[in-house]
Amino acid sequence: MLTRTAAEQSRSSCRPERSEGPAVVDKQAPRYARDDNALRAKPKLWFDGEIADADALQADLSTHAMHYGSGVFEGMRSYATQQGAAVFRLSDHLQRMRRGAELLGIAFDEAQAAEATLQALRANGHRDAYIRPLAWVGTGSFGLDVAGHAQHLMVATTPTLVHLGGTSTRMTVSPWRRNPASSLPPLKLCGAYVNSILAKREAKARGFDEALFVDDDGFVVECTGANVFLVKGGQVTAVDHRDALPGITRDTLIALTGADARAVTLDELRDADEVFACGTAAEVAPIAALDDRVFGDNPISRDLVALYARVVRGEEATAQAWLTPV
Ligand SMILES: Cc1ncc(COP(=O)(O)O)c(C=O)c1O
């Protein structure tokens, strides 16, 4: 059972900064209308069993996860469908989150997290939303043994404002290497994302939107928060790499297109007709350029942008099973 510790309930100072969602921030107008009522309302989130005002909650400064990244999160989305708001592939996201929680010894109940997600969306009145569940190790000691520490679960939702830079995403090969799976399993473990933050910062400092991780042998891994596909001669291929997060959007697109998944070298990627990134936040993001390699107008990628948009909004009958009504 996850409970708030007395210390964490009574602590009145040092409110942590609230995140605005995933690392990719839209630079263009959103493609779908924002929910202005939801934007105006005071944000609420689900925390350890209750809905609360987001600004009424604080975390203790000795929170273990703040010092060591001992937490696991998900990035999910709900969409306004004709049948009402629905979460896309909710159980797949929560299964992945459970795998990360288990590694850290954090108790995680998928049914509870699913209910928390729906409650948070309802409390905020969000339809098109980015959803951020986070399970983390709280107070206990500064030691690295997390046994006996407090554990927490929260779910925040924000109106959708995030994805890669539309059709204009410019990507660069990162000098950083991806966390090897033999050191950090490709799950959404909080501390692992320092690797993405370093790569993103370095790419942006050089004027690019996104970084591409490549391994020592010249194989493509993934972006900082998205998987990679290429299109060559009309054939769609998903980049496969053991250090990459097995993305749910990637899985969705493989199912929709019948794309094969295999190892891809950087040379092959540069030689492709089209390249796109994909992820829950990024959706399908055609890549305009990879360093000095400029791609064309990405017709197949743009078709997939449209197909994915129909799927997540329940406009493709075959994809209804992926939607959980709010
Ligand atoms: C490192 C990384 N790769 C890939 C993805 C795409 O995964 P998904 O499609 O499940 O959102 C993400 C998304 O958060 C990510 O953080």
The ligand as an SDF file (V2000), in Angstrom:
LIG
                    3D

 16 16  0  0  0  0  0  0  0  0999 V2000
   14.1580    6.8770  -24.7690 C   0  0  0  0  0  0  0  0  0  0  0  0
   12.8290    6.6780  -25.3950 C   0  0  0  0  0  0  0  0  0  0  0  0
   12.7500    5.9580  -26.5200 N   0  0  0  0  0  0  0  0  0  0  0  0
   11.5720    5.7500  -27.1370 C   0  0  0  0  0  0  0  0  0  0  0  0
   10.4070    6.2690  -26.6320 C   0  0  0  0  0  0  0  0  0  0  0  0
    9.1090    6.0000  -27.3040 C   0  0  0  0  0  0  0  0  0  0  0  0
    8.3500    5.1270  -26.4940 O   0  0  0  0  0  0  0  0  0  0  0  0
    6.7780    5.1310  -26.5210 P   0  0  0  0  0  0  0  0  0  0  0  0
    6.3920    4.9910  -27.9320 O   0  0  0  0  0  0  0  0  0  0  0  0
    6.4230    3.9410  -25.7100 O   0  0  0  0  0  0  0  0  0  0  0  0
    6.3130    6.4030  -25.9460 O   0  0  0  0  0  0  0  0  0  0  0  0
   10.4450    7.0290  -25.4700 C   0  0  0  0  0  0  0  0  0  0  0  0
    9.2160    7.5860  -24.9500 C   0  0  0  0  0  0  0  0  0  0  0  0
    9.0890    8.0070  -23.8770 O   0  0  0  0  0  0  0  0  0  0  0  0
   11.6850    7.2240  -24.8230 C   0  0  0  0  0  0  0  0  0  0  0  0
   11.7620    7.9310  -23.6970 O   0  0  0  0  0  0  0  0  0  0  0  0
  1  2  1  0
  2  3  1  0
  2 15  2  0
  3  4  2  0
  4  5  1  0
  5  6  1  0
  5 12  2  0
  6  7  1  0
  7  8  1  0
  8  9  2  0
  8 10  1  0
  8 11  1  0
 12 13  1  0
 12 15  1  0
 13 14  2  0
 15 16  1  0
M  END
$$$$
